[in-house]
Amino acid sequence: MSLVSRKKGNNLEIVYESKDVVVMLGPHEDMLTELILDVIKRKGSATIKEIHSELKTIASEEKIRRVMNTLRKTKIVNSTRGKYFLLQPNFNEKQYF
């Protein structure tokens, strides 16, 4: 089960719904950034593949990589040997957005 299906109030717009399937629009970049930061906070550090394994239903590895590059440029995260971690352990994404 992915993080998105467990997270309540994810605000993804439902395009189609039946008893067998729910089709939703993907998240805006701000929302995706929050989801990615949630994964990193919970795990302490994570690779792109680890983040993607939790968010694969809503974001490609390339989209996650773009967000991670933005977070690195703004000095919110850094990486060592492919693992991303928060530079500010008490970072509050609500202040960022």
Secondary structure, DSSP 4 states (H G I P E B T S, - for coil): --HHHHSTT--PPEEEE-SS-EEEPPPPHHHHHHHHHHHHHHHSSB-HHHHHHHHTTT--HHHHHHHHHHHHHTTSEEEETTEEEESSTT--HHHH-
